[in-house]
Amino acid sequence: MINKRLLIKNLLAHNGENSFYDKKLRIDIGSKEGKSKFLKHVCSLSNTNPVSNAYIVIGVEDESNTIIGVDFFDDSKIQNLINAYLENPPIVAYENIQFPHLPDDKVVGLVTIRPKKDFSICALRKNIWKYWGGTVFMREGSISKPRAFDIEIKDINSEIVAAIEQHSQNNIELTLDGFHDFIIKSKDFNPLYKVFKEYFVLCWAAKPKIVGDKTFYSRVNIQLINEQVKLFYSDLDEVEIQYDDDQFQIKEYVHLGLQNKFKYYPLEIVSIRFQNNMKYDIESQIVFEPPQFDQKTLRHYLNHNNVLLYKLKRNIELTSNEKSELVNMSTIYLIAHLNGFDDAIDRIEQAKSLLKTKHKKAYNRLKDNLRILRKIKYN
């Protein structure tokens, strides 16, 4: 089984970027430019590696090869983005890989582009940023270039990639070190573990929260020790955890409502399924059904929100009640958007920079609501 941390080290040691792997300091799929550049690299690596895996390592300085890490990336809908913009899209997985020298809130992103093996040409499905729909990208050395003619899909890297993956196989020392490190770091959050299929060691730790007859968990840290793959849910998240001998499942909820009428709504189910052939799959499914509210009531809350936003923009002093209402500002805009008020998204973006400097709790809530929107958007 491949240890992803070893794999990253072996890729970085392999003479810099080339036709089967790329490295980035960071990616930004929140902007059209960042999204288009990411799609370009996925397309080119897919076309240049029809038989073997290709990789993008994120969180590495280009010149020095120094691993500095990036924030945990939780966008499980990256495959939907690939499918929406690429013709003959490859299967793409994004994993968060821990390194011992990095802070606990930093990981290295590993994008694995799996081969289609039918030698079909991957191309842009539609226009994005400055790239035209129908463009085909190929990898030439360390550069992804558009190609309009002489397009030939052939295998040139499978032996090299197979050797690198072979040298990245796990061993019992790495597994025990990873297990020990997790238990020590998570000792304040009741660390637990389970072995699946006599091989996969999965550890998790979380902070419980009892609501009625349900137990939710926040600050959830889940690690596949063998693979050095991490899943994480923050203090603002609320999830349920279930497992049996074949799978480990996390159901995430969002707490939404107006005034004192809040409910927990299921948002997403992430399932880690283990197979007898020493393979596993991580699948996610959006199960969110937006809460519906009376339009007149929503308009009342929106008008009040807009007054608060107006005061924030002009640095008008807020009353103590108005300051406390800022926490729910982004939630009200989110609910309004889910109920057909299209301009509510623009208001959230306007509030983002203002709340960042004026109200930390409200800003954290806003970031959480933007994350919910991002997940729904790519579903």
N, C-alpha and C positions, 0 to 999 in steps of 0.2 A: 504494500500500500504506500502511496506517495505521501511523504511528509512535506506539506506545502512550504514550510519555512526553509527546509533544505533545498527545495526546488527553486525558490526565489534566489537563494544564495548562489546556486549553481548557474542560474540564468545570468545573474549579474556578473559572474566570473567568466562568462563566455564571450570575451572580446567585444563587449559593448553591444548596442542594438544591431539587429540584423533582420533577415527576412522571416524569422519565426518568432521574434519577440521584440517588444518595444517597452520603453520605460518613460514614466511621466512623473513630474513633481506633484501634479494634481490634475483632476478632470472636473469639468463643470458642465453637467448636462441640464442645468437650469437656464442657460442662454442658448440662442440659436447657433452662435459661433462655436461654443464649446460642444454642443450636441453634434454639430456637423463634423467637427474635427474627430470626435470620438467615433462616429459612424464611418468616417473615411478610413481610419486605422483598422477597425473591425473588418470592413469590406476588403481592404488590401491584404490583411493577414489571412483572411479566409481563402481568398483566391490563390494566394501563394503557397498555402499549405493544405491541399485537398486531402491528404492522407494522415498527417500528424496534427496534434494539438498545436495551437499558437497561443502566445501569452502577451499580456500587457501588465507590467508591474507599476503600481502607482504609490508615490510617496518616496521617490528616490531622486536625489539631485543628479542632473545629467552629467556634469563635468567630473565631479569627484566620486560619483557612485555611492555617496553617503546615504544611508537609510534614515530618513527623518520622520517618516510616517505621515498619515493623514487622519482626519476625523473618521469615526466609524460611519460607514455608508450603508444605509438601511433600505435603499430603493430596490425592492425585490422585483419590480416590474421592468427591469432593464431589458428582458427578453421581448416584452411587448413593444418597447421603443425600437428594438432591432427589427422586429417583424413589420412595424408600421412604415419604416423608411427604407428597408432593403428588400430587393428582389432576390429570391433564392437565399434567404437568410441562414446563417449558421446558428448552431446552438451556443449560447453565450452564458457563462456563469460568472458572477462577481462574488468573491469571498474575502472576508476580513481576517488577515493573518497576524497573530501577535508575535512580537519580538521582545526578548527579555530586557533589552536596553531602552526600550521606548516607554514613555509614561503610560499609565493604564488606559488613558483616554485616546491613545494613538495606536493605529494599526497600519499594516501595509496592505493595500488593495491588490488583489490578484484576479485579473480577468482571464478566463480560459475560453478560448474560441475552439470549439470542437469541430472536427472535420465532417463534411457532408459525404465525402467518398463517392459521390456520383459525378464529380468533376463539372458540376453546373456552375455557371458564372454568376457571382454575386455582384449586384449593381444597385445604385440608388433608385428607389422606386418613384421618388418625386423630388421636386426642388427643395433645397434647404440652404439658407444663407447664400453663399456665392457658388454653390455647386448645383449643377443641373440634373434633373431626373434622367436616368439612363446612363449616367457616368459610371464607368468601371475603374476601380483603383487596383493597382498591383504594387507589390513591395519590391523595390529595387535597393538592395542593401538595407540601410536603416531609414529609407525615405519611402513614404506612401505617395505614389504618383498616379494621376489619371491617365488612362490609356484609351485610345479611340480606334486603334487598329493593331494587327499582329498580336491579338490576345490569345494566349495559349496557356491552359491550365495544366501544370505538370508537377509531379512530386520531386522536390529537390532536398527536402530537409528531414524526411522521416527517420533516417538512420541516426542523425545527430540528436534529434529530439528524443528518440527512444533511449539513447545512451544517457542523456541528461536525466530523464525520468527514472531510469534504472539506478543511477547514482543517488537518487533522492528518496530511495525506499526507507521506510520506517525501521526502527529497531527498538528493542525493549528498554534500552537505556533512555532514549528520547521520550518514550511513553511514560516511564516512571518519573523522569524529571519534570515533564509537563504536568502530570497528575499531582506531584508533591507541590509544585509551584502554585497550582490553582487552589489547593486546599489551604495553604498558608495565607495566600492573598485574600481568600474569601471567608476566613474563619469567623468574621462577625456577621455573616449572612447565611448561616446554616448550610454549608456546602454538602451536596449529595452527589452520588454517581451511580451509573448503571452500565453494565457491559452488555452490548447487543451482539448477537450472533457469534459469541465467544471471541470477539475480536475488537469491536469498536468500543472505546471507553468514552462515555459522555458524562461530563460533570456540569452541574448547575448550582447556582446559589442565588437567592432572591430575598427581598423584604416582603413579608406577608401583610395583607390588609384584609380584614374581615368586614364584609358588607352584607348584612342580613344573613342568609344561609349560604353565601358564596365566599370563597377565599380567592382574592386576587393577589397578584404579585407585581411589584415594581422593582426597579434597579436589578433586573434579571440578567445574569451573566451565564451564558451557555457556551461550553467549549467541547468540540470534538478533539480530544487530546491527541489521537493518532495523527490527525491531519493538521493540527494547529489552526483550526477554523473556529472563528468566534461569532456568536450571535449575541446581541445586546439590546436590552430595553431599559430606558432611563427611569429616573424617579417620577417622571410625569406619565409614564406608560402604566397600563393596568392589564394584566394578562392572566389567563388560566393555563395550567400545565397538566397534560394527561399523557400517559405512556403505557405501552404494553411491551411484549417481547419483540415486536417487529417495528415499532415506530415511536417517535417522541413528537408530541404535538403541542404547539403554542397557539392559543386563541387570544388575539388582542382585541380589547374593547376601547371605545371612546365614550367619555362622559359628556353628554350634550343636553342642553335644555335652556329654558328661559326662566328667569326669576328663580323660584324655588322648585320648579318642576323639571328636575334632571333625571335622566335614565342612562343605563349602560347599554350601548349598542355594539354588537359584534362588528369588528372592522375587517380583520384578516386572520386566516388560519395558515400557519406555517407548519409543515409536516416534514420531519426527517425520517425517511423510510430506509431500513437496512435490509440488505439482501444476503443470501447465503454465499454468494460468489465474491465476498469481500468488496462489495460496492454499495454505495448509498446515493440517495437522491434527496435534494431539498426542494420541496414544492410549496408554492404559496397560492392562496386563493382569496380574493376579495369577496367578503360576504356582507358588505355594508348595505343596509337599506336606510336611506336618509329619513330622519324624522320630519314629519309634515306639520306645519303650524298655520294658523289662520293668518291670511295675508294682511288684514287690518292690524292685527296685533304685532306682526313683524315690522310693518311700516312704522309703528309707534317706536319700537326699540331702535330701528335704524335711524330715525330722525334724532333720537337722543344720542346715539353713537356719533352721528355726524356733527352734532354740537360739540361733543368732547374732542373730536378730531380737529375741528376748527380752532378750538382753544389751544390745543397742543401745537398746531402750526404757528400760531401767533404768540406763543408764550404767555397766554392769559392764565392767571393763577386759578387753580382748581380748588373747589371745596374738598373737605375730607371725604365726603360721600362720593364725589366725582372721582377722586383718586382711587378709591376702592373699586369703583365700577370699571376702571381701566382693565382689570384682570379679565373681565368677560367680554371686552370689546371685540377681540378677534373671533371669539366663539359665536357671537351674535352675527358678525359678518359672514362667517362660515355657514351658519344655518340659513341665513338669507340667500346666499349663493346656491345652496342645495335646494332652496324653494323657489328658484327662478329669478332672483334679483341679480342680474349679471354684473352690475357695477360694483357689487360688494367686494369682488376680488381686487379691483383697483384700490378700494379703500384700505384693504388689508396691507397692500404694498406701500401705500402712503403712510400708514401707521408704523410700519416696520422700523424705519430709521429713527422715528420720533420716540418710540417706546424703548428702544435699545439704550438710550442715554437717560431716560426719565423714570422708567419703572421696570426693574429687572424681572419681577414675577410675571407681569403682563407680557413682557417680551418673550419669556420662555414659553408661555401659553401660546403666543402667536406663532412661534417656530413650530410648536407641536401641531397646530392647526394647518400650517403650510405643508407639513409632512403628510398629514391626512389627505390634503388636497392632491399632493403629488402622487400618492398611492392610487387614489381614485382615478386620476387623470389617465394613467397608463394602463388601467384595467380594461 
